[in-house]
Structures are given as structure tokens and as C-alpha cells.
Amino acid sequence: MKRHALIGDRAFYSRVFAVMLPILIQNVITNFVNLLDNLMVGQVGTEPMSGVAIVNQLVFVFNLSLFGALAGPGIFTAQYYGRGDLEGVRETFRAKWFVGLAITAAFAAAFLGFGRQLISLFLHEGREALDLGATLRFGEDYLHVILLQTLPFAVVQVYASTLRETGETVLPMKAGIAAVFVNLVFNYLLIFGKLGLPALGVVGAAVATVLARLVEMGIVVIWTHRHSGRVPFITGAYRTLRVSGALIRKMLVMGAPLLANELLWSSGMTVLNQCYSLRGLEVVSSINISNTVNGVFFCVSLAMGSTVSILIGHALGAGELERAVDEDRRLLALAVALGLVVGGAMALVAPLLPRLYNTTDTVKALATQFLIVNSLMMPFVAFTNSAYFTLRCGGKTIITFLFDSAFVWGVCVPTAFVLSRFTAMPILPLFIAVQALELIKCAVGLWLVRSRKWVNNLVEAV
């Protein structure tokens, strides 16, 4: 392949970064504040930090399931917008409401009914003398409050995803920034009891998150309805609740695999962490630190994935199929290049950030080792993430299901399950063995993208 096929011109990168940077800034600020939140909870002790980490792993399944459920309508939103069909955008917006409310209700019921049992799955004795009972209590206290943020979070995603898919990426960024700063300030006030407020510990962290979600929801919803000239799809969006039967069928065909994929992928990640937790509660804490720090650096890859989805979706919806292929090739090359840079930066800070936590030396050392492994894998994960969004925006949701969650459950989970339960392999080589499986996924992703099966205009016949 010629070098120029992987490198775009200045106009191309201007368009890419115009879409990517607002998403990236929001994600970086959100994850950086999550890191600060994590550090604050970590100052309370290892058991509170572990309890919060376990619950956040469960909430993570809800978050990704909601993203997956909204992704099906979102594919059509981007392509309708690319075609200039505002009524089609309105229909997909209404469909997102029904899907979002259903997912939220299902997960709230599951967490209320089985929260204690789910948290207990991660509690195992290790080398450190940590209090499992206290960790369970901290986790339950945090869960009961954090559930209140699920509905406003769903509303934000319905609005913000539609705004992004129709080219308005700055407002969701601003709302996200406001929310994370509300979260940061009230975390400090309520965890430690400042300015006369009670010191609530992990409950304070949960209350701060709920307040932040309410602020974010208010900003996104109010701005959208006050700026109908910039986002005309909102005009008449609630005039009816109707969604055409033909579109529902198409969204179900494409959306069901995406929902199943995100649900199974996120639950697969949770099962992997549960397998790691068999090596002791200190592993739960170190994985939590590693994942939180990794989240800040992985924001670049996440923003690239969203950019691929938006730009390639617009090109496909406009019927410019060859342009979609050419631009996708350059976007994938850019994702890998950025992954190399970001991975190198993460390796440099890996020995430093875990030292900021008020936890044991064992937890700090393990977190550092996990971060170095993740930094080495960053360019490969960046490629598979953008390849996933390439396949998804072209409507190949069955293939994305097999590529993503089927790989996790068919390859990664069995590997971790066997190694954690039937061998005495220490946690670090076990972690490396599971992470290295991403190389197989990389090769599969390259083959799928080059097959061009994803090059489809989905809205032409709708």
C-alpha cells in the first residue's frame, strides 16, 4: 500500500480534529476528574476504594449497554443527517427515548434486587489483611445512592448522542465539563466534610455524581430546546411519539446485535476482573487504579472511534462510498499513530500516579505493572477500537458482535477463567496472557475492514 493512501491532506485532518477535539476534551476532562475522584476515595482507605470500584464496574455494564442500545438508532441518525432528512432524525431520536428508558428500568431492578450478591462475587482473601465485610458495606452504601443517577444519565445520552451525530459536538462537551467540575467540587466537600457539610465518605462520592448528572442533563436539554435553529431536528420532535414500522424493524435488526454486543462485552470485562479478583482484594484495588489511569489515556482512542463513526457515517449516508473507504483507511492509520504516542506517555507516568493513593505498597506496585502492560497494548487496542466503529457505522452489526463481545466471551473469558481457577499463575503473567489476546483481534479486524463488507448506504431505501 502506498504511503499517501494512509496520510490525508490538511483539509482532511482539519475536518477530523474539528469533530474529534471537542469529544476528546470532554472525555479527557471527565476521566481526569474521575481520576481525582478515585484519588479522593482512595484517601479514605483501601476498603472504601475497593467497594466503590466494584460497584462502578457494575455501573459500567449499565453505561455500555445504554450506549449499545442507542447505537442502533444512532447509525441511522448519522446517515439521515448526511442525507439531509430531518424527519428521519426525529424518528430515531424518539426511538432512543423508548430504548433508553427500558434499559434504565431493567438495570435499576437488577441492581436493587441482586446488588449484594453481585458485589460479593469480587470479595476474596489475598496476601493483604483487608476487611471483606467492610468492603461489602461500603459497596452497598455507594450502590444505593448511585442508582439515582441512572435516569438523568440516560436522558443525557439520548440528547447528546443525537447532537453529536448531527454535527453538534461542542455543547455535549461543555455540559460534560460543567458536570465533572460539579462532581469534583462536591466530591471534595462531601467525602471529607468541608465547609460545614457532613463527611459522608463513599456516600458523598455517590451524591456528588448524582448532582453532576442532574446539572449535565439540565444543560443539554435546555440548550437543545432553546437553539432549535442550530439543531432543527428538535422542532416537532415531540409532536408525536410515532416511529415508523419499517424503521423500527431496520433498527431492531441492526440495533439488537449492538445492544447484545455492549452488554456482553461490558459484562465480559466485569467477569475478567472477577477472575483477577480471585488473587485477592488487593488485586481489585490495583486493577481499579490501573483502569482509572488508563481511562484518561484511552480517551484519545475513544474520541477517534466516535470520529470514525460520525465522518464515515456521513460519507456513507451521502452515497460517497469510495471517499468513505479512503478516509477510513487514513483514520485507522491516525488511530494507531496516536496510540503509539499515548501509550508511550502512559508508560512514563505509570510508576508515578499509583504512589498518590493511600493504599498498600503491594497495591501500588501491581497497579504500576498493569499500567505498563496497558501502555504497550495501546496502539493495538486503538486499532481494534476504530475498526469496530468502522464496521458498525456501515451497519455490519452481526460482524461487530462477533468481532467484539463474541471474542471476549469465546477467547478472553475462557482463558482468564481457566488460568485463574485451575492454575497457580500469579496475577501479573495472568493479566499479560489475557491482554496479549488483543493481537489476535487486531489481525481479524484488519481482515474485516479490508473486506469492504461495511461499505453500505443504509438510508437510501428507508
Buried (B, 14 or more C-beta within 10 A) or exposed (E): EEEEEBBBEEEBBEBBBBBBBBBBBBBBBBBBBBBBBBBBBBBBBBBBBBBBBBBBBBBBBBBBBBBBBBBBBBBBBBBBBBBEBBEBBBBBBBBBBBBBBEBBEEBBEBBEEEBEEBBBBBBBEBEBEBBBEBBBBBBBBBBBBBBBBBBBBBBBBBBBBBBBBBBBBBBBBBBBBBBBBBBBBBBBBBBBBEEEBEEBBBBBBBBBBBBBBBBBBBBBBEBBBEBEEBBBBBEEBEEEEEBEEEBBEBBEEBBBBBBBBBBBBBBBBBBBBBBBBBBBBBBBBBBBBBBBBBBBBBBBBBBBBBBBBBBBBBBBBBBBBEBBBBBBBBBBBBBBBBBEEBBEBBBEBBBEBBEBBEBBEBBBBBBBBBBBBBBBBBBBBBBBBBBBBBBBBBBBBBBBBBBBBBBBBEBBBEBBBEBBEEEEBEBBEBBBBBBBBBEEBBEBBBEBBEEEEBBBBBBEEB
